[in-house]
Amino acid sequence: MRLHRTPPRGFTLIELLVVIAIIAILIGLLVPAVQQVRAAAARLQCQNNLKQLGLAMHSYHDSYKVLPPSCWKRSIQDPTTGAAGSLTYTLNNPYNPAALHWSYIILPFIEGNTLYKTLPMAPPPGPPAGSGSNPANLETSTAWQSPPYLTVLQTSLPFMRCPATTDNDFYDDNSRGVAIPGRAAASYAVVISSQITNNNNNDDGSAGAGPYSPFGFYLLKHSRFDGPFNQNSRYRFLDIRDGTSTTAAIGERYRRNPNPGTNGHGGWGTFAIASPHAQNGHNLFSGSTGLPFNAVIPDPAADTTHLIAFSSRHVSGVNFVFLDGSVRFLSDSIADTIRIAIGSRAGGEIVPQLD
């Protein structure tokens, strides 16, 4: 008796199509899940960055008994600000709008002491001739376009970058007409105000208290600067009368306009370490809670409110570290009253539980 083997049967076309369809469905289910995991990881890493920055602020306060300023900068507002004989006039003659940012000032407290010591302990040198409005009283220097100043501007700091940002790592920047090739972008800005809604007001004021160490600079004074940080400020935790747990310290921002800038513009991005020319350019390192988070702006070149506001590439909100060191994710739909309240240091507002 002979046994006949039945040859193995292959997939029919219908069966093959069914298998392909099932695989496609599984992939369709898997991809969003992977994207959600990546987004959650990026948000968590961003929060960790802010946590480290918040701890560095505390360490600075432990050492100096004050919080760092938003920047060290000599001149006040514009080159013609201040009546002859006034303190503001004196500080603006010669006019030096260069600034060392808060992120430079705290470097020794966030394992950045080597980079900190790259620059001499000296006032920031003036910008190059021909930059900005180029007044006759402009203090000029070419130092920013060569080492060591150029080196630090081109140094990327991982703890200053949100992994979810769509910003380039580096930009050929021309803020206020100072050409800095390969300037390292950053994602985080300190809170200077709960009131500013016009970016042009980001450095408008007069000379206040001082002189303060290390360079004998004076506070930038105006009621709009009601946040926990300011130009040359020396606020203590005791000065945060609204409470450290309800006062925002540092928030995030992404860049909406890749334009490198012009002589008449204070800069389109957010940067760490320093600014060769920070006239009308405090948005380069600080921000205001007076504007909604992640506002829809159809034309970022015409509407520049995004330059001083806080924003992120996370879904539906922005990360902040508060002055008590806690990190919170705040929704884009947060009530205006609460958003404004967390930006002031002593406004007397009552802020409900944020978590």
C-alpha positions in Angstrom: 0.0 0.0 0.0 1.5 3.3 -1.0 1.0 6.4 1.1 0.3 9.6 -0.7 1.5 12.8 0.9 -0.5 15.9 0.5 1.8 18.7 -0.5 1.8 21.6 2.0 -0.6 24.3 1.2 0.6 27.9 1.1 -1.3 31.0 2.1 -4.1 32.0 -0.1 -4.2 35.6 -1.2 -7.1 36.4 1.2 -5.2 34.9 4.1 -2.1 36.9 3.2 -4.1 40.1 3.0 -5.7 39.4 6.4 -2.3 38.9 8.0 -1.0 42.1 6.5 -4.1 44.0 7.7 -3.6 42.6 11.2 0.1 43.7 11.2 -0.9 47.2 10.0 -3.4 47.5 12.8 -0.9 46.4 15.4 1.7 48.9 14.0 -1.0 51.6 14.1 -1.6 50.9 17.7 2.0 50.6 18.6 3.3 53.9 17.0 1.2 56.2 19.1 2.1 54.3 22.2 5.8 54.7 21.4 5.4 58.4 20.7 3.6 58.8 24.0 6.4 57.0 25.8 9.0 59.3 24.1 7.0 62.4 24.9 6.7 61.3 28.5 10.4 60.7 28.7 11.2 64.1 27.2 8.9 65.8 29.6 10.5 63.9 32.5 14.1 64.8 31.4 13.0 68.5 31.0 11.7 68.4 34.6 14.9 66.9 35.7 16.9 69.7 34.0 14.7 72.3 35.8 15.1 70.5 39.1 18.9 70.7 38.7 18.7 74.4 37.9 16.4 75.0 40.9 18.9 73.2 43.2 21.7 75.4 41.7 19.7 78.5 42.6 19.4 77.2 46.2 23.1 76.5 46.4 23.8 80.0 45.1 21.5 81.4 47.8 23.2 79.3 50.5 26.6 80.7 49.5 25.7 84.4 48.9 22.4 84.7 50.9 20.7 86.1 47.9 19.3 84.7 44.6 21.3 85.4 41.4 20.1 88.2 39.2 18.6 87.6 35.8 21.8 89.2 34.5 24.8 91.3 35.3 24.6 94.3 33.1 25.8 97.9 33.5 23.6 100.1 31.4 19.9 100.9 31.9 17.4 100.6 29.0 18.4 102.7 26.0 21.6 104.8 25.3 19.7 108.0 25.7 17.7 107.0 28.9 18.2 109.2 31.9 18.4 113.0 32.3 21.9 114.6 32.4 23.2 114.3 36.0 21.0 111.4 36.9 22.4 108.0 38.0 20.9 106.4 35.0 22.6 108.9 32.7 25.9 108.1 34.5 25.5 104.4 34.0 24.7 104.9 30.3 27.8 107.0 29.5 29.5 105.1 28.1 26.7 102.8 27.1 27.4 99.1 27.6 24.4 96.8 27.0 26.4 93.5 27.2 25.1 91.0 29.8 26.2 87.9 31.6 23.2 85.7 32.1 21.9 84.0 35.2 22.9 80.6 33.6 26.5 81.8 33.6 26.3 83.1 37.2 25.1 79.7 38.6 27.6 77.5 36.6 29.8 76.8 39.7 26.8 75.3 41.4 25.8 73.0 38.6 29.1 71.4 37.8 30.1 74.1 35.3 33.0 75.7 37.2 35.5 75.0 34.4 33.3 76.9 31.9 32.7 79.6 34.5 36.4 80.2 34.9 36.9 80.4 31.1 35.8 84.1 31.3 37.7 86.6 33.5 36.0 87.9 36.6 35.3 91.3 35.0 32.3 93.3 33.7 31.1 92.0 30.3 32.9 93.9 27.5 30.9 96.2 25.3 29.6 95.0 21.9 31.4 95.6 18.6 31.2 99.0 16.9 28.3 99.3 14.5 26.0 97.0 16.5 22.6 98.0 17.7 21.6 101.6 17.4 25.3 102.5 17.5 25.1 105.7 19.6 28.1 107.9 19.9 28.4 106.9 23.6 28.6 103.1 22.8 31.4 101.3 24.6 32.8 99.0 22.0 34.9 95.8 22.0 35.6 93.0 19.6 36.0 90.5 22.5 32.7 88.7 21.9 33.8 87.5 18.4 37.0 85.7 19.6 37.9 83.3 22.5 37.2 83.1 25.3 33.9 84.9 24.9 33.0 83.4 21.6 33.9 80.0 23.0 31.4 80.2 25.8 28.6 81.5 23.5 29.2 78.4 21.3 29.2 75.9 24.2 26.0 73.9 24.4 24.8 73.1 27.9 22.7 69.9 28.1 20.9 71.0 31.3 19.8 74.1 29.4 18.1 72.2 26.6 14.6 70.6 26.7 14.8 67.3 24.8 11.3 68.0 23.3 12.3 71.3 21.8 12.3 71.8 18.0 15.0 74.5 18.3 18.3 73.8 16.4 21.3 73.1 18.6 23.1 76.2 17.2 22.2 79.3 15.3 24.2 81.8 13.3 22.9 84.7 15.5 22.9 88.4 14.6 21.0 89.8 17.6 21.4 93.6 17.6 23.8 93.2 14.7 26.5 91.2 16.6 27.4 88.3 14.4 27.9 85.1 16.5 28.3 82.0 14.3 27.1 78.7 15.9 25.6 80.3 19.0 24.3 77.6 21.3 20.5 77.7 21.8 18.9 77.2 25.2 15.4 76.4 26.4 15.0 78.0 29.9 14.4 81.5 31.1 14.0 83.0 34.5 10.8 84.8 35.6 11.2 88.6 35.8 7.6 89.8 35.7 4.0 88.9 36.0 3.0 92.0 34.1 5.0 92.4 30.9 2.9 91.7 27.8 5.0 93.9 25.4 8.4 92.5 24.7 9.8 96.0 24.0 9.4 96.6 27.8 11.7 93.8 28.8 14.5 96.2 29.9 12.7 99.5 30.3 13.3 101.3 33.6 15.7 103.5 35.6 18.6 102.9 37.9 17.5 101.7 41.4 19.3 100.3 44.4 23.0 99.7 44.4 25.9 99.5 43.7 26.0 95.8 44.0 28.9 93.3 43.9 30.7 92.0 42.0 30.9 94.9 39.5 29.2 97.8 41.2 26.1 97.7 39.0 22.6 98.9 39.9 19.2 97.4 40.0 16.9 98.0 37.0 13.9 99.7 38.6 10.3 99.6 37.5 7.0 98.3 39.0 6.7 95.9 36.0 9.7 93.9 37.3 7.8 92.2 40.1 9.3 88.8 39.5 11.9 86.9 41.6 14.7 87.9 39.2 15.8 91.1 37.6 18.9 92.9 36.2 21.5 93.1 39.0 18.9 92.1 41.6 19.9 90.6 45.0 16.5 89.2 46.3 16.5 86.9 49.3 14.1 84.1 50.0 12.7 86.5 52.7 11.8 88.9 49.9 9.6 86.3 48.2 6.6 87.2 50.4 4.2 85.3 48.2 5.9 82.1 49.2 8.6 80.0 47.5 6.2 77.2 46.7 3.9 79.5 44.7 6.5 81.7 43.0 7.8 80.4 39.6 11.6 80.7 39.1 12.4 79.2 35.7 10.2 78.2 32.8 10.8 76.9 29.3 10.4 78.4 25.8 10.9 77.3 22.2 11.9 79.4 19.2 9.2 80.3 16.7 11.2 82.4 14.3 14.6 81.3 12.8 15.5 84.8 11.7 19.0 85.6 13.0 18.2 89.2 14.0 19.2 92.6 12.9 20.8 95.8 14.3 17.4 96.9 15.4 16.2 93.7 17.0 17.0 92.3 20.4 17.1 88.6 19.3 14.6 85.9 18.3 15.8 83.0 20.4 16.8 82.0 24.0 20.4 81.6 24.8 22.6 80.7 27.8 25.7 82.3 29.3 25.8 85.8 27.9 24.6 88.4 25.4 27.0 90.8 23.6 24.2 93.3 23.2 21.1 93.0 25.4 19.4 96.3 24.7 15.7 95.4 24.5 17.0 91.8 24.6 16.2 90.5 28.1 13.9 88.1 26.4 17.1 86.2 25.4 17.3 84.9 29.0 14.1 85.8 30.9 10.4 85.9 30.6 7.0 87.0 31.9 3.9 85.1 33.1 1.8 88.0 32.0 1.1 86.2 28.7 -0.7 82.9 28.1 1.5 79.8 27.7 1.8 78.4 24.2 -0.4 81.0 22.6 -1.2 80.5 19.0 0.7 83.1 17.0 0.1 82.9 13.2 2.8 85.4 12.3 5.7 85.2 14.8 7.7 87.9 12.8 4.9 90.4 13.3 3.7 89.4 16.7 6.7 89.3 19.0 4.9 88.5 22.3 6.2 85.0 22.0 9.7 86.3 22.7 8.9 87.1 26.4 6.2 84.5 27.0 6.8 80.9 28.1 6.1 78.0 25.8 7.1 74.4 25.1 6.8 71.5 22.7 5.2 69.3 25.3 1.5 68.6 24.8 -0.8 71.2 26.4 1.5 72.8 28.9 4.8 74.1 30.2 7.3 73.0 32.8 8.4 75.3 35.6 10.6 75.0 38.6 9.4 77.0 41.6 11.6 78.7 44.2 11.0 75.9 46.7 12.7 73.5 44.2 9.5 71.8 43.1 8.9 71.2 39.4 5.4 71.4 38.0 3.8 71.0 34.6 1.3 73.9 34.2 -1.5 73.6 31.7 -2.0 76.0 28.8 -5.5 76.5 30.2 -4.4 77.6 33.6 -6.5 80.5 34.9 -5.1 83.9 34.0 -5.2 85.0 37.7 -3.1 82.0 38.7 -0.6 82.3 35.8 -0.1 86.0 36.7 0.1 85.4 40.4 3.0 82.8 40.2 5.1 85.4 38.4 5.2 87.9 41.2 7.4 87.7 44.3 5.3 89.8 46.6 2.0 90.6 45.0 -0.1 89.2 47.8 -2.1 86.9 45.6 -3.6 83.7 46.9 -2.6 80.8 44.7 -4.5 77.5 45.1 -2.8 74.1 45.1 -1.1 73.7 41.8 -0.5 69.9 41.8 
